[in-house]
């Protein structure tokens, strides 16, 4: 323990990055506070995105779900950075770490510049950032809305930074949800909201030249849209196959946008997948579970990277099956699971 007797040293391998964690502070919160980009998703012990290995030292967990960290995983020395608190100086092993101070997390007011309903339950929201603001983020990251009582709701930014100014969000209505009831009810253009960001470790790994699979369910398309825009802006021509799954064809709410961009980006292939089409949909395309469609087309993923985003059950199933059945290296699976408030209980 350090001389201050109130903080511990956290060393992250193999990067060698070090930071301090206050007694009682989660490892993830300490990292974010100091601009250290540990991998994470929900920050609530529900998704498992922040899982890493404890090499040395002691931690104590609080408030997490067993689906995020099983007893077997805990026995093997795995920890959840969002709920683990250091009891001594510790060393972690975590491959996905961004350098200190890369993009500062900031709170700011934002104005609703437009609300466009794409389907019955999906709203495309455009946010205007403060004038002369240099808010920086990576394509694929998310922001959190800070509600009046301090509660938070997270949404991925659906546009690349180069496609600003402002931020685009795709918001699905969760009936009874405090924030989405507002978005689909009384919210109007020019309303002022508070956000904090950028958050998350979901972004394109540009040090690789491997072909990629993008896997989206529902509004999980949002951050993948940002990745496609970023690739187009930077002239990145790595092969991409985008699988977008929905229950009904209408759930693929920007289908025309994807098809238009595939014409402009010949290295991108698009496979829409619908699980519960009705006869009146006259659906002619792929059916079933979207991650199974990937396995049908790519029985060997050992040379690929996968970027998956959407409902936790889709992301978890994809990671499990791609690694176990198709040989995908576990550290080449990058995910952002959309945990709703209901998923956290």
C-alpha positions as CSV (number, residue, x, y, z in Angstrom):
1,X,0.0,0.0,0.0
2,X,1.2,3.5,-0.7
3,X,2.3,5.9,1.9
4,X,-0.9,7.8,1.6
5,X,-2.6,4.7,3.1
6,X,-5.6,5.6,1.0
7,X,-4.8,4.4,-2.5
8,X,-3.3,1.4,-4.3
9,X,-1.2,1.1,-7.4
10,X,-2.7,-0.7,-10.4
11,X,-0.4,-2.0,-13.1
12,X,-1.9,-3.2,-16.4
13,X,0.0,-5.8,-18.5
14,X,1.1,-6.2,-21.2
15,X,0.9,-2.5,-21.8
16,X,2.8,-1.5,-18.6
17,X,0.3,1.3,-18.0
18,X,0.0,2.2,-14.3
19,X,-2.6,4.3,-12.3
20,X,-3.8,4.8,-8.8
21,X,-7.1,3.5,-7.3
22,X,-8.5,5.0,-4.2
23,X,-9.6,2.6,-1.4
24,X,-13.2,1.7,-2.1
25,X,-13.1,2.9,-5.7
26,X,-13.8,0.4,-8.5
27,X,-10.8,-0.3,-10.8
28,X,-12.8,0.9,-13.8
29,X,-13.8,4.2,-12.2
30,X,-10.2,4.9,-11.2
31,X,-9.0,4.2,-14.7
32,X,-11.7,6.4,-16.3
33,X,-10.9,9.2,-13.9
34,X,-7.3,9.1,-15.0
35,X,-8.0,8.7,-18.7
36,X,-7.0,5.0,-18.8
37,X,-9.1,3.1,-21.3
38,X,-9.8,-0.2,-19.8
39,X,-12.4,-2.2,-21.7
40,X,-16.0,-1.8,-20.5
41,X,-19.6,-1.7,-21.5
42,X,-22.4,-1.3,-18.9
43,X,-20.4,-0.3,-15.9
44,X,-23.0,-2.1,-13.7
45,X,-21.7,-5.6,-13.4
46,X,-24.2,-7.0,-15.9
47,X,-22.4,-7.4,-19.2
48,X,-18.9,-8.8,-18.5
49,X,-17.2,-6.6,-21.1
50,X,-14.7,-5.3,-18.4
51,X,-13.5,-8.8,-17.5
52,X,-9.7,-9.1,-17.0
53,X,-7.2,-11.3,-15.2
54,X,-5.9,-10.6,-11.7
55,X,-2.2,-11.4,-11.9
56,X,-1.2,-10.4,-8.4
57,X,-2.7,-8.7,-5.4
58,X,-6.2,-8.8,-3.8
59,X,-9.6,-7.3,-4.8
60,X,-13.1,-7.4,-3.5
61,X,-16.2,-7.5,-5.7
62,X,-19.5,-5.9,-5.0
63,X,-22.8,-5.7,-6.9
64,X,-22.4,-7.9,-10.0
65,X,-24.4,-10.6,-11.8
66,X,-23.1,-14.2,-12.0
67,X,-23.9,-14.2,-15.8
68,X,-21.1,-11.5,-16.1
69,X,-18.6,-13.4,-14.0
70,X,-19.2,-17.1,-13.2
71,X,-17.8,-18.8,-10.1
72,X,-15.5,-20.8,-12.3
73,X,-14.1,-17.6,-13.9
74,X,-13.6,-16.0,-10.5
75,X,-11.8,-19.1,-9.3
76,X,-9.5,-18.8,-12.3
77,X,-8.5,-15.3,-11.2
78,X,-10.8,-13.3,-13.5
79,X,-12.2,-10.0,-12.1
80,X,-14.8,-7.4,-13.3
81,X,-13.1,-4.0,-13.3
82,X,-16.4,-2.2,-12.9
83,X,-17.2,-3.9,-9.5
84,X,-13.7,-4.9,-8.2
85,X,-12.1,-2.7,-5.6
86,X,-8.4,-3.1,-4.7
87,X,-7.4,-4.3,-1.3
88,X,-3.7,-4.1,-2.1
89,X,-1.4,-3.0,-5.0
90,X,-2.4,-5.1,-7.9
91,X,-1.4,-6.2,-11.4
92,X,-4.0,-6.9,-14.1
93,X,-3.8,-8.5,-17.5
94,X,-6.0,-6.7,-20.0
95,X,-5.2,-6.5,-23.8
96,X,-7.6,-3.7,-24.7
97,X,-6.1,-0.6,-23.1
98,X,-5.9,2.8,-24.6
99,X,-3.2,5.2,-23.6
100,X,-3.6,7.6,-20.7
101,X,-5.4,10.9,-21.5
102,X,-6.4,9.8,-25.0
103,X,-9.8,11.4,-25.1
104,X,-11.0,13.2,-22.0
105,X,-14.5,12.2,-20.6
106,X,-16.5,15.4,-20.2
107,X,-19.9,16.6,-19.0
108,X,-21.7,19.1,-21.2
109,X,-25.2,20.5,-22.1
110,X,-26.5,19.5,-25.5
111,X,-29.5,20.7,-27.5
112,X,-31.9,18.3,-29.4
113,X,-31.7,19.5,-33.0
114,X,-34.0,16.9,-34.5
115,X,-36.2,13.9,-33.7
116,X,-37.1,11.6,-36.6
117,X,-39.1,8.5,-36.0
118,X,-37.6,5.8,-38.2
119,X,-40.1,3.1,-37.1
120,X,-42.8,2.7,-34.5
121,X,-40.2,2.2,-31.8
122,X,-36.9,3.6,-33.2
123,X,-36.1,7.4,-33.0
124,X,-33.2,9.0,-34.7
125,X,-32.1,11.9,-32.5
126,X,-29.6,14.6,-33.5
127,X,-27.8,16.5,-30.8
128,X,-26.2,19.8,-31.2
129,X,-23.0,20.3,-29.0
130,X,-22.0,23.7,-27.5
131,X,-20.6,26.1,-30.0
132,X,-16.8,26.0,-30.4
133,X,-16.8,22.7,-28.5
134,X,-14.0,20.3,-29.4
135,X,-15.7,17.2,-28.1
136,X,-13.5,14.3,-29.3
137,X,-14.5,10.7,-29.6
138,X,-13.8,7.5,-31.5
139,X,-16.3,6.0,-33.9
140,X,-18.1,3.3,-31.9
141,X,-18.1,5.0,-28.5
142,X,-21.2,6.1,-26.5
143,X,-22.5,8.9,-24.4
144,X,-24.5,8.9,-21.2
145,X,-27.5,11.1,-20.6
146,X,-27.6,12.4,-17.0
147,X,-31.2,12.6,-15.9
148,X,-32.5,15.1,-13.4
149,X,-32.2,12.6,-10.5
150,X,-28.7,11.6,-11.5
151,X,-29.8,8.4,-13.2
152,X,-28.0,7.6,-16.4
153,X,-28.9,6.1,-19.8
154,X,-26.3,5.1,-22.4
155,X,-26.5,5.4,-26.2
156,X,-23.9,4.8,-28.9
157,X,-23.0,7.6,-31.2
158,X,-24.2,6.6,-34.7
159,X,-22.0,9.0,-36.7
160,X,-18.2,9.1,-37.0
161,X,-16.5,12.3,-35.7
162,X,-15.8,13.3,-39.3
163,X,-19.6,13.2,-40.0
164,X,-20.4,16.0,-37.4
165,X,-20.9,18.5,-36.2
166,X,-23.2,17.1,-33.6
167,X,-24.0,13.6,-32.6
168,X,-26.6,11.1,-34.0
169,X,-28.2,8.5,-31.7
170,X,-30.7,5.7,-32.5
171,X,-33.1,5.2,-29.6
172,X,-35.4,2.3,-29.2
173,X,-38.6,2.8,-27.2
174,X,-38.7,0.6,-24.1
175,X,-42.3,1.1,-22.9
176,X,-42.2,2.2,-19.2
177,X,-38.6,3.3,-19.6
178,X,-38.2,6.7,-18.0
179,X,-35.9,8.2,-20.6
180,X,-37.4,6.6,-23.8
181,X,-41.0,7.4,-22.7
182,X,-39.8,11.0,-22.6
183,X,-38.1,10.7,-26.0
184,X,-41.2,9.2,-27.7
185,X,-43.6,11.4,-25.7
186,X,-43.0,15.0,-24.6
187,X,-39.5,15.6,-25.9
188,X,-39.2,18.2,-28.6
189,X,-36.6,20.0,-30.7
190,X,-34.5,22.6,-28.9
191,X,-34.8,20.8,-25.5
192,X,-31.6,20.9,-23.5
193,X,-30.2,17.6,-22.1
194,X,-27.0,16.8,-20.2
195,X,-24.5,14.2,-21.5
196,X,-21.2,12.8,-20.4
197,X,-18.7,11.1,-22.8
198,X,-17.1,9.7,-24.7
199,X,-17.4,6.3,-23.0
200,X,-16.5,2.7,-24.0
201,X,-13.8,0.7,-25.6
202,X,-15.7,-0.3,-28.8
203,X,-13.8,1.2,-31.7
204,X,-12.0,0.0,-34.8
205,X,-8.6,-1.6,-34.2
206,X,-6.6,0.0,-37.0
207,X,-3.4,-1.8,-36.3
208,X,-4.8,-4.9,-37.9
209,X,-5.4,-5.7,-41.5
210,X,-7.6,-8.8,-40.9
211,X,-11.0,-9.0,-42.6
212,X,-13.9,-8.2,-40.3
213,X,-17.4,-9.3,-39.5
214,X,-19.8,-6.6,-38.1
215,X,-22.7,-8.1,-36.3
216,X,-25.7,-6.0,-35.2
217,X,-29.0,-6.7,-33.7
218,X,-31.7,-3.9,-33.7
219,X,-30.3,-0.5,-32.7
220,X,-26.9,-2.2,-32.2
221,X,-26.5,-1.0,-35.8
222,X,-25.7,2.5,-34.5
223,X,-22.0,2.2,-33.6
224,X,-21.4,0.0,-36.6
225,X,-22.8,2.7,-38.8
226,X,-20.2,5.0,-37.2
227,X,-17.4,2.5,-37.9
228,X,-18.4,2.3,-41.6
229,X,-18.4,6.1,-41.9
230,X,-15.0,6.2,-40.2
231,X,-13.6,3.6,-42.6
232,X,-15.0,5.5,-45.6
233,X,-13.6,8.8,-44.3
234,X,-10.1,7.3,-43.7
235,X,-10.0,5.2,-46.9
236,X,-9.8,1.9,-44.9
237,X,-10.6,-0.9,-47.4
238,X,-10.3,-4.0,-45.2
239,X,-13.1,-6.4,-46.2
240,X,-16.2,-6.2,-44.0
241,X,-19.3,-8.4,-43.9
242,X,-22.1,-6.6,-42.0
243,X,-24.8,-8.9,-40.6
244,X,-27.8,-6.9,-39.3
245,X,-30.6,-8.9,-37.5
246,X,-34.1,-7.9,-36.6
247,X,-37.4,-9.6,-35.8
248,X,-39.2,-8.0,-38.7
249,X,-37.9,-6.3,-41.9
250,X,-38.9,-2.9,-40.4
251,X,-36.4,-3.4,-37.6
252,X,-33.7,-2.9,-40.2
253,X,-34.6,0.8,-40.1
254,X,-31.7,2.1,-42.2
255,X,-31.6,-0.7,-44.8
256,X,-31.5,1.8,-47.7
257,X,-28.6,3.7,-46.1
258,X,-26.6,0.4,-45.9
259,X,-27.3,-0.6,-49.4
260,X,-26.3,2.9,-50.7
261,X,-23.0,2.7,-48.8
262,X,-22.2,-0.7,-50.1
263,X,-22.3,0.7,-53.6
264,X,-19.8,3.4,-52.5
265,X,-17.7,0.9,-50.5
266,X,-17.2,-2.3,-52.6
267,X,-15.2,-4.0,-49.8
268,X,-18.4,-4.0,-47.7
269,X,-20.9,-6.8,-48.0
270,X,-24.3,-6.6,-46.3
271,X,-26.4,-9.6,-45.1
272,X,-29.7,-8.6,-43.5
273,X,-31.3,-11.4,-41.4
274,X,-34.9,-11.5,-40.1
275,X,-36.0,-13.9,-37.4
276,X,-39.8,-13.6,-37.2
277,X,-41.0,-12.4,-40.6
278,X,-44.8,-12.6,-41.2
279,X,-46.4,-13.6,-44.5
280,X,-47.3,-10.0,-45.2
281,X,-43.7,-9.0,-44.9
282,X,-42.9,-10.9,-48.1
283,X,-39.4,-11.3,-46.8
284,X,-37.0,-13.0,-49.4
285,X,-33.8,-12.7,-47.5
286,X,-32.0,-14.7,-44.8
287,X,-34.0,-15.9,-41.8
288,X,-33.2,-17.2,-38.2
289,X,-30.7,-15.9,-35.6
290,X,-28.2,-13.4,-36.9
291,X,-25.2,-14.9,-35.3
292,X,-26.0,-18.4,-36.8
293,X,-26.0,-16.8,-40.2
294,X,-22.4,-15.7,-39.6
295,X,-21.4,-19.3,-38.7
296,X,-23.1,-20.6,-41.8
297,X,-21.0,-18.3,-44.0
298,X,-17.8,-18.3,-41.9
299,X,-17.2,-21.8,-40.4
300,X,-13.6,-20.6,-39.8
301,X,-13.2,-17.2,-38.2
302,X,-9.6,-17.8,-37.0
303,X,-8.2,-15.1,-39.3
304,X,-11.0,-12.5,-38.7
305,X,-11.9,-9.8,-36.3
306,X,-15.5,-9.5,-35.1
307,X,-17.3,-6.3,-33.9
308,X,-20.6,-7.2,-32.3
309,X,-23.3,-4.9,-30.9
310,X,-26.8,-5.3,-29.7
311,X,-28.8,-7.2,-27.1
312,X,-26.7,-9.0,-24.5
313,X,-28.1,-12.4,-25.5
314,X,-27.0,-11.9,-29.1
315,X,-23.5,-10.7,-28.2
316,X,-23.0,-13.4,-25.6
317,X,-24.1,-16.2,-28.0
318,X,-21.9,-14.8,-30.7
319,X,-18.8,-14.7,-28.6
320,X,-19.4,-18.2,-27.2
321,X,-20.1,-19.8,-30.5
322,X,-17.6,-17.9,-32.7
323,X,-14.8,-18.8,-30.3
324,X,-15.8,-22.4,-29.6
325,X,-17.1,-23.4,-33.1
326,X,-15.3,-21.2,-35.6
327,X,-11.9,-20.7,-33.9
328,X,-12.1,-17.0,-33.4
329,X,-9.4,-15.8,-31.1
330,X,-11.1,-14.4,-28.0
331,X,-9.1,-11.2,-28.1
332,X,-10.3,-10.5,-31.7
333,X,-13.9,-10.2,-30.5
334,X,-14.9,-6.6,-29.7
335,X,-18.3,-6.0,-28.3
336,X,-20.8,-3.5,-27.0
337,X,-23.7,-5.2,-25.4
338,X,-26.8,-2.9,-25.0
339,X,-27.8,-3.5,-21.4
340,X,-31.1,-1.9,-20.6
341,X,-32.2,-1.1,-17.0
342,X,-34.2,-4.4,-17.1
343,X,-31.0,-6.3,-18.0
344,X,-29.4,-5.1,-14.8
345,X,-31.8,-6.6,-12.3
